[in-house]
Amino acid sequence: RKPYKSLYLRNEKNISQLIKEQINLAKKHGIYGFGINYYWFSGKTFDSEPIDLFLGDNDIDYPFFLILNNDVKLLDDDEHKKAIIIEQEYKKDDITILINKIRKYLIHENYIKINGKPILAIYDPLIIHNIKECLSNFRQIANERGIGELFLLGTLYNDNNLHCRELFDACFECPPKNLNLNKFQNNKYNYYYQGLIYNEDNNYVEKNNNYILFRGLMLEYNNSSIKKNNPVIFDEYSPEKLY
């Protein structure tokens, strides 16, 4: 699957032009930078073309950081019965190769840092069986490669997610992962859109129980393209409801 390429072909515009349009929209609405998914599975990289443009295209001048999308790719339909497309491993040698691969991004002048530390986010820390060793290796190898200390972010699923609270520098919400979908009854998978609401005096960065939480919200969501039997669809989204 090449989701980026299919997206750009569908819009009949090249990748560079679409990114520039997205940056212009972000600037108009006061968005500081982008967190960009980086797909890497034990030496295999997918869809890195858009990220490379942030380094190689002089007209794309905008802050960004990487989110390691380590989600195991599954096919969920009658034909494949949730067959694994590609599996992820977290061996130290693999992490060394990964850090070497992404070093050019982490040291770029537009790469987003917190307290001077490059941000590196992990999409699904719960599926990493050796998470403590894995994060320790990330920090050690980054230092050895001259990158310096990392600011590690992990997705927060709920308040009991000790992986984030104890092992990461901070947590971030990634809806709908941090929403309790079990509260919907009768096995209905077609939910109505609800934005996450904040009081005007709330900060988007909060400190809860001695850990930092970056708040998040989502726009429309539909995973029916990869979840054939039980897709999750948030219906009736609109820009007006978001505002």
Residue pairs with C-beta under 8 A, 6 or more apart in sequence:
1 73
1 85
2 46
2 47
3 47
4 15
4 47
4 49
4 50
5 47
8 14
8 15
8 18
11 18
15 49
15 50
15 53
16 53
16 57
16 59
16 60
19 50
19 53
19 54
19 60
20 59
20 60
22 34
23 60
23 62
26 33
26 34
26 62
32 63
32 112
33 62
33 63
33 64
33 65
33 110
33 112
34 62
34 63
34 64
34 65
35 64
35 65
35 66
35 67
35 121
36 50
36 51
36 54
36 64
36 65
36 66
36 67
37 47
37 67
37 69
37 123
38 45
38 48
38 51
38 66
38 67
38 68
38 69
38 102
39 45
39 46
39 47
39 48
39 69
40 46
40 68
40 70
40 98
40 101
40 102
41 70
41 86
41 87
41 88
42 87
42 88
42 89
42 91
42 94
43 94
43 97
44 86
45 101
51 64
51 66
51 105
53 60
54 60
54 62
54 64
54 105
54 108
54 110
55 104
55 105
55 108
61 110
62 110
63 110
63 111
63 112
64 105
64 110
64 111
64 112
65 111
65 112
65 118
65 119
65 120
65 121
66 102
66 105
66 106
66 119
66 120
66 121
67 121
67 122
67 123
67 153
68 98
68 120
68 121
68 122
68 123
69 123
70 88
70 122
70 123
70 124
70 127
70 128
71 123
71 124
71 127
72 84
72 86
72 87
72 88
72 127
73 84
73 85
73 86
74 82
74 83
74 84
74 85
74 226
75 82
75 83
75 85
75 226
76 82
76 226
76 227
76 228
76 229
76 230
77 228
77 229
78 228
78 229
88 127
90 128
90 129
90 130
90 133
90 134
92 137
92 141
95 134
95 137
95 138
95 141
96 137
96 141
99 138
99 141
99 142
99 145
99 147
100 145
103 145
103 147
105 111
106 118
106 120
106 142
106 147
106 150
107 118
107 146
107 147
111 118
111 119
112 118
112 119
113 119
113 151
114 151
114 169
114 170
115 151
116 148
116 149
117 148
117 149
117 150
117 151
117 169
118 142
118 147
118 148
118 150
118 151
119 150
119 151
119 153
120 138
120 142
120 150
120 151
120 152
120 153
121 152
121 153
121 154
121 155
121 172
122 128
122 152
122 153
122 154
122 155
122 168
123 155
123 174
124 155
125 131
125 154
125 155
125 161
125 163
125 164
125 167
125 168
126 157
126 161
126 163
128 134
131 163
131 167
132 167
135 152
135 167
135 168
138 150
138 152
139 149
139 150
139 152
142 148
142 149
142 150
143 149
150 169
151 169
151 170
152 167
152 168
152 169
152 170
153 168
153 169
153 170
153 171
153 172
153 214
154 161
154 163
154 164
154 167
154 168
154 170
154 171
154 172
155 164
155 171
155 172
155 173
155 174
155 177
155 178
156 164
156 171
156 172
156 173
156 174
156 178
156 213
157 177
157 178
158 178
158 180
159 208
161 171
164 170
164 171
164 211
165 171
165 209
165 210
165 211
169 212
170 211
170 212
170 213
170 214
171 211
171 212
171 213
171 214
172 213
172 214
172 216
173 196
173 213
173 214
173 215
173 216
173 217
174 216
175 196
175 216
175 217
175 218
175 221
176 218
176 221
176 232
176 234
178 216
181 191
181 232
184 191
189 230
189 231
189 232
189 233
190 233
190 235
191 232
191 233
191 234
191 235
192 234
192 235
192 236
193 220
193 234
193 235
193 236
193 237
193 238
193 241
194 234
195 217
195 241
195 242
196 215
196 216
196 217
198 204
198 215
204 214
204 215
205 212
205 213
205 214
205 215
206 212
206 213
206 215
207 213
217 242
218 234
219 237
219 242
220 234
220 237
221 232
221 233
221 234
221 237
222 231
222 232
222 233
222 234
223 231
223 232
223 233
224 231
224 233
